[in-house]
Amino acid sequence: MENKKTQKLSIAALIISILPLATFIPALFNISLPDGVRSAWAGINILSVIVGLILSILCVKNRNSRSIINIVSTIISGFWVLLIGGIAALVLFLNFAS
């Protein structure tokens, strides 16, 4: 029973980690979104990255539940965190440099 629960948690972590890729769908179809929708979408992306990373780390932390799905979702979430951190650092640098 515990194994099925961790397996479902692993799949949820992977789906949540991949969710920020949905941002590219409007760009693919040349759809421009209003400012409010873009801001909300950015907030949801940041929240999904944080939740995906936390879930991935919780699944990978336990040796019994460690699987390739957990490792992949941790790598994807780590990439998103580094990307968001890099963008935030660049914005701060550009704001203070001007």
C-alpha positions in Angstrom: 0.0 0.0 0.0 2.8 2.4 0.9 4.5 1.7 -2.4 1.4 2.6 -4.4 1.1 5.9 -2.5 4.7 6.8 -3.2 4.4 5.8 -6.9 1.4 8.1 -7.2 3.3 10.9 -5.5 6.2 10.4 -7.9 3.9 10.7 -10.9 2.3 13.8 -9.4 5.7 15.3 -8.8 6.7 14.6 -12.5 3.5 16.2 -13.8 3.8 19.2 -11.6 7.5 19.6 -12.7 6.5 19.5 -16.4 3.6 21.9 -15.9 5.6 25.1 -16.6 6.2 23.9 -20.1 2.5 24.8 -20.8 3.6 28.4 -20.9 4.9 27.8 -24.4 1.5 26.8 -25.8 0.2 30.4 -26.3 3.6 31.4 -27.9 3.4 28.4 -30.2 0.0 29.5 -31.5 0.9 33.3 -31.5 -1.7 34.1 -28.9 -1.0 37.2 -26.8 -2.4 37.2 -23.3 -3.4 40.2 -21.2 -1.1 41.4 -18.5 -3.1 40.0 -15.6 -3.3 36.5 -17.1 0.5 36.6 -17.8 1.2 37.6 -14.2 -1.1 34.9 -12.8 0.5 32.3 -15.1 3.9 33.3 -13.9 2.9 33.0 -10.3 1.4 29.5 -11.0 4.6 28.5 -12.7 6.8 29.6 -9.8 4.4 27.8 -7.4 4.4 24.6 -9.4 8.2 24.7 -9.6 8.5 25.0 -5.8 5.9 22.3 -5.2 7.4 20.0 -7.8 10.8 20.3 -6.2 9.6 19.7 -2.7 7.6 16.6 -3.8 10.6 15.3 -5.9 13.0 15.7 -3.0 10.6 14.0 -0.6 10.3 11.0 -3.0 14.1 10.8 -3.7 15.0 11.2 0.0 13.6 7.7 0.8 15.8 5.0 -0.6 12.9 2.5 -0.9 10.9 4.8 -3.1 13.7 6.1 -5.3 13.0 5.5 -9.0 13.9 6.9 -12.4 10.7 9.0 -12.3 11.7 10.6 -9.0 15.2 11.4 -10.3 13.9 12.9 -13.6 11.4 15.0 -11.8 14.1 16.2 -9.4 16.4 17.1 -12.3 13.6 19.0 -14.1 12.5 20.9 -11.0 16.2 21.7 -10.2 16.6 23.1 -13.7 13.5 25.3 -13.3 14.7 26.6 -10.0 18.1 27.5 -11.5 16.4 29.2 -14.4 14.1 31.2 -12.2 17.0 32.1 -9.9 19.1 33.2 -12.8 16.4 35.4 -14.2 15.7 37.0 -10.8 19.4 37.6 -10.3 19.7 39.2 -13.8 16.7 41.4 -13.2 18.1 42.6 -9.8 21.5 43.2 -11.4 20.0 45.2 -14.3 17.8 47.3 -11.9 20.8 48.2 -9.7 23.2 48.8 -12.6 20.9 51.4 -14.2 
